[in-house]
Amino acid sequence: MGLIRRYFYFWVALVAVFTAAAATNIALAVTYSELWPVWVGLALLVVAAGCARAAVRARP
């Protein structure tokens, strides 16, 4: 619990990174008409949501 409570800006940065990666994968899926980048993008959004939840818990 201590790590989650201390690093608010770390969690916010991880949310930004994983959301950008998900957007890139979804854009690749639309551009190349493939389905696997959509699933990867959705998995990254789930990870980003978990980081966002940790950031809310760590909010100063």
N, CA, C and O atoms as a CHARMM CRD file, in Angstrom:
* protein
*
  240
    1    1 MET  N      0.82100  -1.18700   0.00000 PROA 1      0.00000
    2    1 MET  CA     0.00000   0.00000   0.00000 PROA 1      0.00000
    3    1 MET  C      0.86800   1.25500   0.00000 PROA 1      0.00000
    4    1 MET  O      0.45900   2.28400  -0.53800 PROA 1      0.00000
    5    2 GLY  N      2.04800   1.18800   0.58800 PROA 2      0.00000
    6    2 GLY  CA     2.91500   2.35300   0.66100 PROA 2      0.00000
    7    2 GLY  C      3.35800   2.84700  -0.70100 PROA 2      0.00000
    8    2 GLY  O      3.40700   4.05400  -0.94000 PROA 2      0.00000
    9    3 LEU  N      3.68200   1.92100  -1.60000 PROA 3      0.00000
   10    3 LEU  CA     4.10900   2.33800  -2.93600 PROA 3      0.00000
   11    3 LEU  C      2.98500   3.01100  -3.70300 PROA 3      0.00000
   12    3 LEU  O      3.21700   3.96800  -4.44000 PROA 3      0.00000
   13    4 ILE  N      1.77700   2.51600  -3.53300 PROA 4      0.00000
   14    4 ILE  CA     0.64800   3.11500  -4.24000 PROA 4      0.00000
   15    4 ILE  C      0.37900   4.52200  -3.71700 PROA 4      0.00000
   16    4 ILE  O      0.05000   5.41200  -4.50100 PROA 4      0.00000
   17    5 ARG  N      0.50900   4.73800  -2.44600 PROA 5      0.00000
   18    5 ARG  CA     0.18400   6.03000  -1.85500 PROA 5      0.00000
   19    5 ARG  C      1.23900   7.09600  -2.13400 PROA 5      0.00000
   20    5 ARG  O      0.92300   8.28500  -2.10100 PROA 5      0.00000
   21    6 ARG  N      2.47000   6.70700  -2.40400 PROA 6      0.00000
   22    6 ARG  CA     3.53800   7.69600  -2.51500 PROA 6      0.00000
   23    6 ARG  C      3.71400   8.30000  -3.89300 PROA 6      0.00000
   24    6 ARG  O      4.00000   9.49300  -3.99400 PROA 6      0.00000
   25    7 TYR  N      3.56100   7.54900  -4.93100 PROA 7      0.00000
   26    7 TYR  CA     4.00800   7.97500  -6.25000 PROA 7      0.00000
   27    7 TYR  C      2.85900   8.40500  -7.15000 PROA 7      0.00000
   28    7 TYR  O      2.56600   7.73500  -8.14000 PROA 7      0.00000
   29    8 PHE  N      2.20600   9.51500  -6.81900 PROA 8      0.00000
   30    8 PHE  CA     1.06400  10.00600  -7.59000 PROA 8      0.00000
   31    8 PHE  C      1.46200  10.34500  -9.02200 PROA 8      0.00000
   32    8 PHE  O      0.82000   9.88500  -9.96600 PROA 8      0.00000
   33    9 TYR  N      2.50400  11.13800  -9.19400 PROA 9      0.00000
   34    9 TYR  CA     2.89900  11.58100 -10.53300 PROA 9      0.00000
   35    9 TYR  C      3.44500  10.43400 -11.36700 PROA 9      0.00000
   36    9 TYR  O      3.32100  10.45100 -12.59200 PROA 9      0.00000
   37   10 PHE  N      4.03600   9.45300 -10.73800 PROA 10     0.00000
   38   10 PHE  CA     4.47700   8.25200 -11.44000 PROA 10     0.00000
   39   10 PHE  C      3.28600   7.53200 -12.05900 PROA 10     0.00000
   40   10 PHE  O      3.33200   7.11700 -13.21700 PROA 10     0.00000
   41   11 TRP  N      2.21100   7.38800 -11.27300 PROA 11     0.00000
   42   11 TRP  CA     1.00900   6.71300 -11.78400 PROA 11     0.00000
   43   11 TRP  C      0.35900   7.52400 -12.88700 PROA 11     0.00000
   44   11 TRP  O     -0.13500   6.95500 -13.86100 PROA 11     0.00000
   45   12 VAL  N      0.35000   8.83700 -12.75500 PROA 12     0.00000
   46   12 VAL  CA    -0.22800   9.69000 -13.79500 PROA 12     0.00000
   47   12 VAL  C      0.57000   9.55200 -15.09300 PROA 12     0.00000
   48   12 VAL  O     -0.01200   9.49100 -16.17500 PROA 12     0.00000
   49   13 ALA  N      1.88900   9.50500 -14.98900 PROA 13     0.00000
   50   13 ALA  CA     2.72800   9.33100 -16.17900 PROA 13     0.00000
   51   13 ALA  C      2.47500   7.97500 -16.82800 PROA 13     0.00000
   52   13 ALA  O      2.43700   7.87400 -18.05500 PROA 13     0.00000
   53   14 LEU  N      2.30100   6.93200 -16.01800 PROA 14     0.00000
   54   14 LEU  CA     2.00500   5.61200 -16.58500 PROA 14     0.00000
   55   14 LEU  C      0.65300   5.59800 -17.30200 PROA 14     0.00000
   56   14 LEU  O      0.50700   4.95200 -18.33900 PROA 14     0.00000
   57   15 VAL  N     -0.31700   6.29700 -16.76000 PROA 15     0.00000
   58   15 VAL  CA    -1.61600   6.39800 -17.43800 PROA 15     0.00000
   59   15 VAL  C     -1.43000   7.02900 -18.81000 PROA 15     0.00000
   60   15 VAL  O     -1.98400   6.54500 -19.79700 PROA 15     0.00000
   61   16 ALA  N     -0.66000   8.09900 -18.87800 PROA 16     0.00000
   62   16 ALA  CA    -0.42800   8.78200 -20.16200 PROA 16     0.00000
   63   16 ALA  C      0.28400   7.86200 -21.15400 PROA 16     0.00000
   64   16 ALA  O     -0.07900   7.81800 -22.33000 PROA 16     0.00000
   65   17 VAL  N      1.27700   7.14200 -20.69600 PROA 17     0.00000
   66   17 VAL  CA     2.04500   6.25900 -21.58600 PROA 17     0.00000
   67   17 VAL  C      1.17900   5.12500 -22.11500 PROA 17     0.00000
   68   17 VAL  O      1.17500   4.85600 -23.31600 PROA 17     0.00000
   69   18 PHE  N      0.44600   4.45800 -21.22800 PROA 18     0.00000
   70   18 PHE  CA    -0.36600   3.32800 -21.67200 PROA 18     0.00000
   71   18 PHE  C     -1.54600   3.76800 -22.53100 PROA 18     0.00000
   72   18 PHE  O     -1.94100   3.04400 -23.44500 PROA 18     0.00000
   73   19 THR  N     -2.11500   4.94000 -22.25700 PROA 19     0.00000
   74   19 THR  CA    -3.20200   5.44200 -23.09100 PROA 19     0.00000
   75   19 THR  C     -2.70000   5.80000 -24.48400 PROA 19     0.00000
   76   19 THR  O     -3.36900   5.51800 -25.47700 PROA 19     0.00000
   77   20 ALA  N     -1.53000   6.41800 -24.56100 PROA 20     0.00000
   78   20 ALA  CA    -0.94900   6.74400 -25.87100 PROA 20     0.00000
   79   20 ALA  C     -0.61800   5.48100 -26.65800 PROA 20     0.00000
   80   20 ALA  O     -0.83700   5.42300 -27.86800 PROA 20     0.00000
   81   21 ALA  N     -0.09500   4.47400 -25.97400 PROA 21     0.00000
   82   21 ALA  CA     0.20600   3.21100 -26.65300 PROA 21     0.00000
   83   21 ALA  C     -1.06900   2.54200 -27.15800 PROA 21     0.00000
   84   21 ALA  O     -1.08700   1.97700 -28.25200 PROA 21     0.00000
   85   22 ALA  N     -2.12300   2.60500 -26.36900 PROA 22     0.00000
   86   22 ALA  CA    -3.39600   2.02200 -26.80000 PROA 22     0.00000
   87   22 ALA  C     -3.94500   2.76700 -28.00900 PROA 22     0.00000
   88   22 ALA  O     -4.43700   2.14800 -28.95300 PROA 22     0.00000
   89   23 ALA  N     -3.86400   4.08400 -27.98400 PROA 23     0.00000
   90   23 ALA  CA    -4.35100   4.86500 -29.12800 PROA 23     0.00000
   91   23 ALA  C     -3.55100   4.54300 -30.38900 PROA 23     0.00000
   92   23 ALA  O     -4.11400   4.47500 -31.48200 PROA 23     0.00000
   93   24 THR  N     -2.25300   4.34800 -30.24300 PROA 24     0.00000
   94   24 THR  CA    -1.41300   3.98800 -31.38700 PROA 24     0.00000
   95   24 THR  C     -1.81500   2.62900 -31.94600 PROA 24     0.00000
   96   24 THR  O     -1.91000   2.46100 -33.16200 PROA 24     0.00000
   97   25 ASN  N     -2.05100   1.66200 -31.06900 PROA 25     0.00000
   98   25 ASN  CA    -2.45000   0.33500 -31.53800 PROA 25     0.00000
   99   25 ASN  C     -3.80400   0.36600 -32.22900 PROA 25     0.00000
  100   25 ASN  O     -3.99800  -0.30600 -33.24300 PROA 25     0.00000
  101   26 ILE  N     -4.73100   1.13000 -31.69800 PROA 26     0.00000
  102   26 ILE  CA    -6.05000   1.21500 -32.32400 PROA 26     0.00000
  103   26 ILE  C     -5.95300   1.93200 -33.67300 PROA 26     0.00000
  104   26 ILE  O     -6.64600   1.56400 -34.62100 PROA 26     0.00000
  105   27 ALA  N     -5.10100   2.94900 -33.76100 PROA 27     0.00000
  106   27 ALA  CA    -4.88500   3.61800 -35.04600 PROA 27     0.00000
  107   27 ALA  C     -4.26900   2.66700 -36.06500 PROA 27     0.00000
  108   27 ALA  O     -4.63300   2.70200 -37.24000 PROA 27     0.00000
  109   28 LEU  N     -3.35100   1.82800 -35.63300 PROA 28     0.00000
  110   28 LEU  CA    -2.78100   0.82100 -36.54000 PROA 28     0.00000
  111   28 LEU  C     -3.84200  -0.15600 -37.01700 PROA 28     0.00000
  112   28 LEU  O     -3.84000  -0.57000 -38.17600 PROA 28     0.00000
  113   29 ALA  N     -4.74200  -0.52200 -36.12700 PROA 29     0.00000
  114   29 ALA  CA    -5.81000  -1.45200 -36.50500 PROA 29     0.00000
  115   29 ALA  C     -6.70600  -0.83400 -37.56000 PROA 29     0.00000
  116   29 ALA  O     -7.11100  -1.51400 -38.50300 PROA 29     0.00000
  117   30 VAL  N     -7.02100   0.43900 -37.41700 PROA 30     0.00000
  118   30 VAL  CA    -7.87700   1.10600 -38.39800 PROA 30     0.00000
  119   30 VAL  C     -7.13300   1.26700 -39.71800 PROA 30     0.00000
  120   30 VAL  O     -7.70900   1.07100 -40.78800 PROA 30     0.00000
  121   31 THR  N     -5.85500   1.62200 -39.64200 PROA 31     0.00000
  122   31 THR  CA    -5.07900   1.85800 -40.86200 PROA 31     0.00000
  123   31 THR  C     -4.86800   0.59200 -41.66900 PROA 31     0.00000
  124   31 THR  O     -5.02800   0.59900 -42.88900 PROA 31     0.00000
  125   32 TYR  N     -4.50700  -0.50400 -40.99500 PROA 32     0.00000
  126   32 TYR  CA    -4.16300  -1.72800 -41.70600 PROA 32     0.00000
  127   32 TYR  C     -5.26800  -2.77400 -41.70500 PROA 32     0.00000
  128   32 TYR  O     -5.06700  -3.88000 -42.20800 PROA 32     0.00000
  129   33 SER  N     -6.41900  -2.44800 -41.15500 PROA 33     0.00000
  130   33 SER  CA    -7.57500  -3.34500 -41.12800 PROA 33     0.00000
  131   33 SER  C     -7.24300  -4.70600 -40.52000 PROA 33     0.00000
  132   33 SER  O     -7.64900  -5.74700 -41.03800 PROA 33     0.00000
  133   34 GLU  N     -6.51800  -4.68200 -39.44300 PROA 34     0.00000
  134   34 GLU  CA    -6.21300  -5.91100 -38.71700 PROA 34     0.00000
  135   34 GLU  C     -6.87900  -5.84500 -37.35600 PROA 34     0.00000
  136   34 GLU  O     -7.14000  -4.76400 -36.82800 PROA 34     0.00000
  137   35 LEU  N     -7.15100  -7.01500 -36.79500 PROA 35     0.00000
  138   35 LEU  CA    -7.89600  -7.05600 -35.54500 PROA 35     0.00000
  139   35 LEU  C     -7.01500  -7.14700 -34.31000 PROA 35     0.00000
  140   35 LEU  O     -7.41900  -6.68200 -33.24400 PROA 35     0.00000
  141   36 TRP  N     -5.81900  -7.73400 -34.41600 PROA 36     0.00000
  142   36 TRP  CA    -5.02000  -7.94900 -33.20800 PROA 36     0.00000
  143   36 TRP  C     -4.59800  -6.65500 -32.52000 PROA 36     0.00000
  144   36 TRP  O     -4.52700  -6.64100 -31.29100 PROA 36     0.00000
  145   37 PRO  N     -4.30900  -5.54900 -33.24900 PROA 37     0.00000
  146   37 PRO  CA    -3.94600  -4.33200 -32.51700 PROA 37     0.00000
  147   37 PRO  C     -5.09300  -3.77900 -31.67400 PROA 37     0.00000
  148   37 PRO  O     -4.85600  -3.07100 -30.69500 PROA 37     0.00000
  149   38 VAL  N     -6.33500  -4.09700 -32.04700 PROA 38     0.00000
  150   38 VAL  CA    -7.47100  -3.64700 -31.24500 PROA 38     0.00000
  151   38 VAL  C     -7.43600  -4.33000 -29.88400 PROA 38     0.00000
  152   38 VAL  O     -7.64300  -3.68300 -28.85800 PROA 38     0.00000
  153   39 TRP  N     -7.17300  -5.63600 -29.87200 PROA 39     0.00000
  154   39 TRP  CA    -7.12900  -6.36400 -28.60700 PROA 39     0.00000
  155   39 TRP  C     -5.95900  -5.90100 -27.74900 PROA 39     0.00000
  156   39 TRP  O     -6.08500  -5.78700 -26.53000 PROA 39     0.00000
  157   40 VAL  N     -4.82500  -5.63600 -28.38400 PROA 40     0.00000
  158   40 VAL  CA    -3.67600  -5.11600 -27.64000 PROA 40     0.00000
  159   40 VAL  C     -4.00200  -3.74000 -27.07800 PROA 40     0.00000
  160   40 VAL  O     -3.67100  -3.43700 -25.93100 PROA 40     0.00000
  161   41 GLY  N     -4.65500  -2.90200 -27.89200 PROA 41     0.00000
  162   41 GLY  CA    -5.04900  -1.57000 -27.43700 PROA 41     0.00000
  163   41 GLY  C     -6.02000  -1.62500 -26.27300 PROA 41     0.00000
  164   41 GLY  O     -5.90400  -0.84600 -25.32700 PROA 41     0.00000
  165   42 LEU  N     -6.96900  -2.53400 -26.33500 PROA 42     0.00000
  166   42 LEU  CA    -7.92700  -2.67300 -25.23600 PROA 42     0.00000
  167   42 LEU  C     -7.23800  -3.17300 -23.96200 PROA 42     0.00000
  168   42 LEU  O     -7.57100  -2.73500 -22.86100 PROA 42     0.00000
  169   43 ALA  N     -6.28100  -4.08500 -24.11400 PROA 43     0.00000
  170   43 ALA  CA    -5.53200  -4.54900 -22.94300 PROA 43     0.00000
  171   43 ALA  C     -4.72700  -3.40700 -22.33000 PROA 43     0.00000
  172   43 ALA  O     -4.63200  -3.29700 -21.10700 PROA 43     0.00000
  173   44 LEU  N     -4.14800  -2.55700 -23.17900 PROA 44     0.00000
  174   44 LEU  CA    -3.39500  -1.41500 -22.66800 PROA 44     0.00000
  175   44 LEU  C     -4.31100  -0.41300 -21.97000 PROA 44     0.00000
  176   44 LEU  O     -3.91500   0.21900 -20.99100 PROA 44     0.00000
  177   45 LEU  N     -5.52800  -0.27100 -22.47300 PROA 45     0.00000
  178   45 LEU  CA    -6.47600   0.61900 -21.79600 PROA 45     0.00000
  179   45 LEU  C     -6.87300   0.07300 -20.42500 PROA 45     0.00000
  180   45 LEU  O     -7.09300   0.84200 -19.48900 PROA 45     0.00000
  181   46 VAL  N     -6.96400  -1.24200 -20.30600 PROA 46     0.00000
  182   46 VAL  CA    -7.25400  -1.84200 -18.99900 PROA 46     0.00000
  183   46 VAL  C     -6.10500  -1.56400 -18.03300 PROA 46     0.00000
  184   46 VAL  O     -6.33400  -1.23900 -16.86800 PROA 46     0.00000
  185   47 VAL  N     -4.87700  -1.69200 -18.51500 PROA 47     0.00000
  186   47 VAL  CA    -3.71600  -1.38700 -17.67500 PROA 47     0.00000
  187   47 VAL  C     -3.71700   0.09300 -17.29100 PROA 47     0.00000
  188   47 VAL  O     -3.42700   0.44200 -16.14700 PROA 47     0.00000
  189   48 ALA  N     -4.04400   0.96100 -18.25200 PROA 48     0.00000
  190   48 ALA  CA    -4.10300   2.39600 -17.96500 PROA 48     0.00000
  191   48 ALA  C     -5.17100   2.70200 -16.92100 PROA 48     0.00000
  192   48 ALA  O     -4.97900   3.56700 -16.06600 PROA 48     0.00000
  193   49 ALA  N     -6.28700   1.99900 -16.98900 PROA 49     0.00000
  194   49 ALA  CA    -7.34900   2.21400 -15.99500 PROA 49     0.00000
  195   49 ALA  C     -6.87700   1.79300 -14.60700 PROA 49     0.00000
  196   49 ALA  O     -7.19600   2.45700 -13.62000 PROA 49     0.00000
  197   50 GLY  N     -6.12800   0.70900 -14.51900 PROA 50     0.00000
  198   50 GLY  CA    -5.57100   0.29200 -13.23200 PROA 50     0.00000
  199   50 GLY  C     -4.58500   1.31300 -12.68500 PROA 50     0.00000
  200   50 GLY  O     -4.56200   1.58200 -11.48400 PROA 50     0.00000
  201   51 CYS  N     -3.77500   1.87900 -13.56500 PROA 51     0.00000
  202   51 CYS  CA    -2.84800   2.92800 -13.12900 PROA 51     0.00000
  203   51 CYS  C     -3.59900   4.18300 -12.70100 PROA 51     0.00000
  204   51 CYS  O     -3.20300   4.85300 -11.74700 PROA 51     0.00000
  205   52 ALA  N     -4.68000   4.49800 -13.40300 PROA 52     0.00000
  206   52 ALA  CA    -5.47200   5.65900 -13.01900 PROA 52     0.00000
  207   52 ALA  C     -6.10900   5.44900 -11.64300 PROA 52     0.00000
  208   52 ALA  O     -6.19600   6.37800 -10.84100 PROA 52     0.00000
  209   53 ARG  N     -6.54200   4.24900 -11.38800 PROA 53     0.00000
  210   53 ARG  CA    -7.11400   3.95000 -10.06400 PROA 53     0.00000
  211   53 ARG  C     -6.06600   4.10000  -8.96800 PROA 53     0.00000
  212   53 ARG  O     -6.34700   4.62100  -7.88900 PROA 53     0.00000
  213   54 ALA  N     -4.85300   3.63600  -9.26300 PROA 54     0.00000
  214   54 ALA  CA    -3.76400   3.80100  -8.29300 PROA 54     0.00000
  215   54 ALA  C     -3.43400   5.27100  -8.10100 PROA 54     0.00000
  216   54 ALA  O     -3.12200   5.69400  -6.98800 PROA 54     0.00000
  217   55 ALA  N     -3.50000   6.06400  -9.18400 PROA 55     0.00000
  218   55 ALA  CA    -3.22500   7.49900  -9.06800 PROA 55     0.00000
  219   55 ALA  C     -4.28200   8.19900  -8.21500 PROA 55     0.00000
  220   55 ALA  O     -3.97100   9.10500  -7.44200 PROA 55     0.00000
  221   56 VAL  N     -5.51900   7.77200  -8.36500 PROA 56     0.00000
  222   56 VAL  CA    -6.58600   8.37600  -7.54800 PROA 56     0.00000
  223   56 VAL  C     -6.36900   8.04100  -6.07500 PROA 56     0.00000
  224   56 VAL  O     -6.60400   8.88400  -5.20900 PROA 56     0.00000
  225   57 ARG  N     -5.92700   6.83300  -5.78800 PROA 57     0.00000
  226   57 ARG  CA    -5.65600   6.45400  -4.40000 PROA 57     0.00000
  227   57 ARG  C     -4.45300   7.22600  -3.83100 PROA 57     0.00000
  228   57 ARG  O     -4.40500   7.51900  -2.63600 PROA 57     0.00000
  229   58 ALA  N     -3.49000   7.54700  -4.69500 PROA 58     0.00000
  230   58 ALA  CA    -2.26400   8.20900  -4.24900 PROA 58     0.00000
  231   58 ALA  C     -2.39000   9.73000  -4.26900 PROA 58     0.00000
  232   58 ALA  O     -1.44100  10.43300  -3.91900 PROA 58     0.00000
  233   59 ARG  N     -3.52100  10.23200  -4.66500 PROA 59     0.00000
  234   59 ARG  CA    -3.72000  11.67900  -4.81400 PROA 59     0.00000
  235   59 ARG  C     -3.36000  12.40200  -3.52000 PROA 59     0.00000
  236   59 ARG  O     -3.81300  12.01800  -2.44100 PROA 59     0.00000
  237   60 PRO  N     -2.54100  13.45100  -3.63100 PROA 60     0.00000
  238   60 PRO  CA    -2.13800  14.17000  -2.41800 PROA 60     0.00000
  239   60 PRO  C     -3.27800  14.96900  -1.81100 PROA 60     0.00000
  240   60 PRO  O     -3.09300  15.62700  -0.78700 PROA 60     0.00000
